Structures are given as structure tokens and as C-alpha cells.
Amino acid sequence: MYQLLKAINEQFESSDKALASTLIMKFSTMKLTSIKGVREHIMHMRDIAAQLKNLEVTMSDSFLVHYILNSLPQQYGPFKISYNTHKDKWSINELMTMCVQEEGRLLMETGESVHLATQGKNKYNQAKKKRKEKMSPQGDIKKESK
């Protein structure tokens, strides 16, 4: 009976190692690819870190904050610089709050630039159309002969 329990225990240990390896691979390849969804992204990374902690693979909160910041897209660049230049260290929850605020700012910024680009294009097309109307040849104008 003891041998059977020992064998079962060894199988669970090897499956824990495989699970830890899978979670580490998943964690290390996670990247946020767009501006939207930063809260879910951070929560997912935090959940994987918690699962790894249960498997005795620990990482500090400071490491986790830096790793999550590095997984954000380039639009968050100024935000990352701002964090790195401040003396305060954030918890995961503080990071999430700040990132959600930054996400809102970035979404408003991109929304405004799209709106401006659309308006600019329409004005350009209208001006181009007016020029064509002014320049179109008239059929009733004839050249005078001298």
C-alpha cells in the first residue's frame, strides 16, 4: 500500500512540474497587442503568477509589476517611462488602476485623432471637388478668330 501511495505521489510531482513549465511558458509569452483590455491582461498574468506560487514557483510583486509593464504595447511607452522615473513602487492593484486610467486616456486620444483624420479627409475631398467644378471645360465657350 505504501509503495502505491508513493508512486501516485511521484506522478503528481511530475505533473506539477509539467504544469509549472507550461504556466511559465504561457506567462513569459503573454503580450498585450492592443490598447484595449489592459485590466483583463493584468488579471490573467496575476492569476498565472498565483498558480505558479501554489506550485512553489514564486516571484516578487516588484518583479511582477515590471514584467507586466514590459508586456504592454508601445503606446504605453510614456506611461512606462513615468513609472520608472518615480521613486514609488506600485502593487499589482495600483498598477491595474493606473493602467486602466492610461487605457482610457489612450482610447480618447486615438478616438480624437481618428475623428480629426476623418474630418480632414472630408474637407480635402470637398475642396478637391470644388476645384474640379471650377476647372471643368465649358462646351459653349469658343475661341474667337481675328
Secondary structure, DSSP 8 states (H G I E B T S, - for coil): -HHHHHHHHHHHHHHHHHHHHHHHHHHHH----SSS-HHHHHHHHHHHHHHHHHTT----HHHHHHHHHHTS-GGGHHHHHHHHHSS----HHHHHHHHHHHHHHHHHHHHHHHHHHHHHHHHHHHHHHHHHHHHS--TT------
